[in-house]
Every structure is written in C-alpha cells, then in structure tokens.
Amino acid sequence: MRTYGELFRLLEFRSLFAAGAVQIAATTVSGLALSTLVYAATGSPLLAALALFGSSFAQVLGATTLLSAADRLPPRAALVTIALIFGAATLSLAVPGMPIWGMLLIIFSLGLVNSVTGGVRWGLLGEIVPDGGYILARSVFNMLIGAMQISGYALGGILVVVLSPRQALLVSAGLYLVGATVLRFGLTARPPRAAGRPSVRETWRVNRRLWSLPARRHIYLALWVPNGLIVGCEALFVPYAPTSAGALFMATALGMLAGDTIVGRFVPRRWRPRLVTPLRVLLAAPILLFVLPLPVPAAALVLAVAAVGFSAGLLLQDLLIALTPDDARGQALGLHTSGLLTMQAVGATIAGLVAQFVPVGTAMAVMAVVSLLVTVVLTPALRRPVVAAEVEKVAA
C-alpha cells in the first residue's frame, strides 16, 4: 500500500479517520478554552499549563495499570465508550462555578481513561490496513492531527472571543458525541486482539517484556523525552501571547502537518534512519531564538519551522513496530502514547515552573537546550536498532 487513494478506499479507515478528526478538534477547542479560563481566573502560567496538558500526568498511572486493555477489549466498543466519557466530562467542565481544583481533578481522570485510547486505536489501525500500510496510514493520522489542530485552535480562538470559554467547552462536548456516533456505525465489531482479561498483572508482564530490550528502550526514550520538552514550550503560548496564542498553536500544527506529509509520503525508506537525529535537532534548535523578544508573526514562523521536527516520531515508530511481536503491538503503541503524553505533561510543568522565575521566552529557550542535550545523548544508541529487531523476531 503506497498511496492515499488506496487507504481511503477502506471503509473502516475512513470511519476511524473521520471520528479522529472531530475528536482532535474537540480536544484542541477544549484545551484552549480551559487554559484561557484557568489563566484568566488565576494569572498563573503553571496552572494554565496544567489545564492544557495536566491530563497527561494520569497516563503514567494508566500505563502501569490499565494498558493491557488495549489488546483485550473489543476495539469498537472501547473507542465508543471512551468518546462518550470525554463528552460527558467536558460538559461537566462547562458548569458555571466549577472550582479550579475540580477542573484539574476531572482533567486528571480523563487522562487516566485516555491512557488506553492510543493502544486501542493504533492497534485497530494495524488490523484495518494491509501489511506494509501502517506507516503510511499513521502518517495520514499525524497529518490529520496537524490539520485539525489548526482548525480546532482557530475555532477555539474564535469561540473563546466571540462566545466564552465555557460555551466553547459545550461545542467541544458536542464534537465528542459526533465522534462516538461515527465510530459506532462506521466500524466493524471485532474481537479483542489478545486472549484473557485486562489486569494490572498482565499490564506489568507485557510492559516488562517491552522494556527488556535495550534497543526498544532507547526508541521509547527518543520518542518521549525530546518531544515532551518541546511540547512544554507549547504550554507557555498563552502566557507568551495571551491574545494571540491561537496563532502560535496554529503555526505549530501547520509545521507538524508539513513534516508528516513529507516524511510519511515522500521520503524514501532507505533515507529514513538517517533523518531521525537531524529532525530531532530541527525540533529544538529554532526555539532558542525565543530568548529574544520575538513579535508574534516571527514567533509563529519559528514555531512552524521547528514543528517539522516532530515527524521524527514517525520514523521512530516504524523502528518500534519492527521490534515488537504482533500480540503485543497494541500495548507497545499504547505505551508509546502514554509515555509521550506523560512526558508532555512533565515538560509543561517544568516549563511552567521555569516561567515563574524567568521571562516566558527564556523559559522556552531553556526547554529547547535540554531537548537538544537529550537528543545528543541518545543518538549513538539509535544507530542500529533494526539489528535488534531481527534478534527479537527470532527469539519470538
């Protein structure tokens, strides 16, 4: 499978894609609305960052307790239920008078539920597309994320200004319900990918297996840490430009869209391993310019260029799949998603704390420096992970 046309001829792929579109829009609208609401009420960059990314803290708890469900629940039922839970919770966040601590508690609970979502969705995607089609399909979803973040942040920015943050949350809740409907009627009811019941014990057993291979560990770290530190910079967009944060989010999403389009569709396979480190450097290096007082248009351009580097995640996922047996693929991809979101929350918190003591732009540059250092340290370990993949396949 080499073309987008072949992908979109698959009915279930179209349904999963459409549901993903409205759910990503819902997430971006609600995230911007919540961050704006919390910052207006508290004036705290840290709390604004937690409102935007705080749900990801629960991912580490879910990854160590619930993740075996990714391969042991019927995927359609699991995805529909998760969408309905998000819709109901977003409605509750829109209730007038909701205290900040109550909002943060709901956000954390949603992160716990969401810890299973990535494994279910990406494991199902591997079943829907034929062999060899996963990376192309995943790149399409990454492009979707970029496009819908652009649309979602634009919509969220308009709704927050024209209506109010709480009314924007109501729109977000409606989008989640639309996504649940598309999933229910657009996907085939499939059995779980693995036998047995989800359990904490099974989650730990498979996680230990996934973490036991050094090459896989290095790939996970490369997927999580540099990315999470740079996403921490995104958590400071509202304090950096309170009235223009939507433009910065849109520029970042546009850069991600461009990077995933180029890498997923046009970069020859033989070039891919060589691009991991250059793309990780690109992800962080431009953000060093934020140590200067950049006007919003220049800041948006810098962020768009840097965000092309997020496409390194596609190349690392390709290596991760090569290292993972089929019966653990859902949990492996779920662990990647949970670890990534957890590290993004850690990055957002660190960035928020740094910004309490130094100018916001300087805090962003500090995060970029740390991301570059981590990339340099991990580069030697990522040179020949495919050899380890072959060893793992023989052992399995």
N, C-alpha and C positions, 0 to 999 in steps of 0.2 A: 504494500500500500504506500503510494508515493504522492498522491495529490489530495487536495482538499475536497475535490469533487467526489472522489471515492469515499471519503469519510462521511460526507453529508448525504450520501445515498443510503446510509444506515439509519433506519427509523429511530432506533433506540439512542443512537448517538445524537440525533437531532433533538430528541426529548431531553436527554441529560444536559445538552448544551443550552437549550432554551431555559430550563429550570435554573441552571447555573447562572445564566445572565441576570435573571430577575433577583436571584438571591444575593449575588455580588452587589448589584445596585442597592438592594435593601441594606446590606452591611455597610456600604460606604455612606449612604444617607444617614443611617442611624449613628454611625461613628462620628461623623462631623457634627451632627445635631447634639449628641451627648457631650462631646468635647467642648463645644461652644457653650452649652448650658452650664457645665461644671465650671469652666473658666470665668464665665460671667458672674457666677454665684460666689466663687472663692478667690479669683485672681491668682491662683496657684498654677504654675507650669507643670508641677509634678502631678497634681490631681487631674489636670486636663489631659496629660499623657496617659494616666491610668484609665481615664474614661474611654480613651481611644483604643488602648492596647491591653488594658488590665485583664480582660477575659483570658488572654493567652497564658497568664500565670497558672490557671487551672489545668492547662494542657499537660504539665508535668505530672500532676496527680492522676489525670485520666490515662496518661501513657503508661503509668505503672499499675493501674488497677482495672481499667475498662477496655484496653486496646484489643484484647483477644476477641471482643465482639465484632471487630471489623471483618473477620473471616467466618464468624459463627452465627451471624444473624442474616435472615433473608434481606438482600440489599434494598429492594424496592420499599419494603415495609419500614426498614430502618431510616432511609432517607426521607420518606414522607413524614414519619413521626418527628424527626429532628426539625424539619421545616416548620411543622405545626408548633412545636415547643418554642422555637425562636419567634414566631409570630405572636404567640400569647405573651411571652416575656417582654417583647418590645412594646406591646400595648400597655403592659403594667408600668414600663418606664415613662410612659407619657402621662401618667396620672399626676395632676397638679398636687403640689405639696410633698411629693416624694423626696425624702431626705437624701443627702449625698451618700451617706453610708448605705442606705437601702439600694440606691442605684448601683453602687460598687458591688454589693452582695449579689444582685441579680446578674451583673456583668460577669462576675466570677463563676456563677452557676452555669451560665451559658457557655463559658469556656470549657467547663467540665463535660457538658453534653457534646460540645463540638470536637472534643478530643478523638471521638470515634469517626467523625464525618469523613475526614480525608482518607482513611483506610478503606471505608465502605465505598466511597465514590471512585477512588482511583483503582481499587481492586475490581469494581464493576466495569470500569472503562476497559481494563485489560481483558475482560470477558467479551465485551461488545465488539471490540475491534479485532481483526485477524492478527495472526503472528506477524511481528515486524511493524505493526502500525501504532504501537503505544506512544513512541516518542513524538511522532507527527501529531497524534491526537492530543497528547499532553501539551505540545506547543500551541495548538489551537486554543486549548483552555487557558493557557497563560496569556495568549493574545486577547482572549475574551476578558480575562481579569483586567488587563490594561484598559481595554476599550470601555468596559462597564464601570471601572473606577473613574475614568474621565467623565462618563455620562453621570455616574452616581454622585461624584463630588460637585459637578456642575448643577445637577438637580438639587442636591442637598444645600449648596450655597444659595441657590435661588429661593428654596423653601424656607431656609432659616431667616433670610432677609425679608421676603415678601409675607410669609406667614409667621411662624415662630418655630423654635427648636422642638417643642412638644408636638406641634402639628406635623412637622417633618417626621417625627417618630411614628405617627399614625400612618403616614404614607408608607414608611418602611415596613410596618406590620402587615399592611395590605399586600405588599410585594412578596413577603414570605408566604402568605397564603396562596398567592398565584403560583409560586414555585411548587408548593406541595401538590396543587391540583395537576400541574403538568407532569410531575413525577408519577403520581398515582395512575394516570390514564395513558402515559406515554411509554412506560417501562413494562417489560415482561416480568411476571413473578418468577424469581429464580430461587433455587435452594441456596443455603449457605455454602461457602467455598470449602469449609473445613468441618469435620465432624466434631461433636462434643458441645458442651455448653460453655459460654463465656465465663471466665472466672479470673480472680486475681492470680491464682496459682499458674494458670495457663498463660496469662499475660506475662508473668515473670519468666516462665520457662522459655517462651519464644523470644522475649527481649534479650535474655542471656545468650541465646543462640545467635541472634543477630549481632550482638555486641562483641561476641567472642572472636570474630575475625578482624585482625588489625586493619586490613585494607578497608573494610566496611566502616570501622570506627572512624578512620581518617576522613572518609567521604561524608559521614554524618556531621563531623565537626566542621568540615569545609562548607557543607550546606547550611549549617545553623549559625555559626558564630559571626563571620564577616557580614552576612546578610542581616542578622539581628542587630548588630551595632549600627548599621546604616539606617535600618528602619527606625532605630531610636531617634535619629535625626528627624524623621517624619513626624514623630510625636511632638516636636517643637515648632511645627509650622504655624500653629495657631498663636503661640506667644511671639513668634518671629514676625508674623504679619497678620494681626488679628482680623483685619477687614479683607485680606486677600489670600487667606490660607487655601481657599478652594482652588485658586490659580496654581499654587505650588503643588498641591496634590494632583491636579490635572496634568501638569508638566511631568511629574514623576511617572504617572501612569502612561503618558504618551511615550516616554523613553523606554519603559518596560515593554510596551506594545511593539515598538520598533525593534528592540533587541530580540524578542522572542520570534518575531516574524523572520528576521534574517537568519538566526541560528537554527530555528526549527525547520525552516523550509529550504534555505538556500546554501547553507554551509555544508560542503562535502563531509562525509563521515570521517574520512582519514584526517581531516583538519581538526576535528572536534577536541581530542585530548590536548592539543597544543594551545587551545584558546581558553582553557579554564583559568589559568593564572592571569593572563592579560585582562580578561573580563572582570576578574575579582579586583584587580588594580584599578580598572576604569570605574568600578562601582564606588570607590572611596576617594580616589585622588582629586577629582574636581571639587569635592565638598570642602577641601582645605581652603578654598577661596572664601568660605563664609567667615573666616577670621577677619575679612574686610567688611565694611558696611555696604553690602550689596543692595541696590534697589530691587524691587520686586521683579521687573522684567529680566534683569540679569540673573537673579537668583533662580527664576524659573528655567532659564536656558541652561544654567549649570546643573540643575537637578535633572533635567531631561537627558543631558549627555551622560551623567553618572548612572542613571537608571537603566541604560542599555546593559550595564554590567550585571544586572540581575539575571540575565539569560544564562550565565554560567551555571545556574541551578539546573537547567535542562540537561546540560552535559553531565553534571554530577549524578542526576537521577538515572541517566542512561547507564552509567557505571554501576550504580546501586542495584538496578534490576539485574544486570549481568551477574552480580554477586549473590543473588537471593533465590532460593528454591521457590517453585510455584506455590506450594502450600503455605508459605509464609509471606507471600507478596503483599497482601492487603495490610498485614500488621507492619511489615517493613516500611511501606509507604505511609501508613498511619503514624509510625514512629518518627519518620522524617517530618511530616506535617506538624505533629505535636511538639517535637523538639524545636522546629523552626519558629512556631508561634510562641513557644515559651521563651526562646532566646530573644524574639522581638519584644516581648513584654519586659524582659530583663534590660534590653537595650533602651527601651522607652523610659524605664525607671532610672537607669543610670544617667541618661541624657537629661531627664527632668531634675535629678539631684544636682548635676553639674551646673545646670542653668539657674539653680537657686543662688549660685555664688559667683558666676561669671556671666558676661553677656551671652544671649542665646546663640548668636552666630559663632562665638568662640566655642561654646559647648558642642556645637555640631562639628566643628573642625577637630576637636579633641576626639570625638567618636570616630571620625574618619582616620585619624592617626592610628588608633588602636586596631581598627579593622585592617589597615594595611600591614601592621605588625603581625597579626594573626595569619594573614594570607602568606606572608613571607615564611613564617614558621612551618605552615602546613604544606607548602609547595613540594619539598623533597619527597614527602610520603605519598603524594598523588601521582607520581610519575609512571608507575607500572601497576595499577590496581587490577588490570584485566588478567594478568598472570594469576593473581589470587583468585579471581573469579573462576578460572578454569580448574584450579585445585578444588574449590568448593563444589563445583558440579561433579567432579569425580568422586569426592567424598560422599555427596548426597546419593 
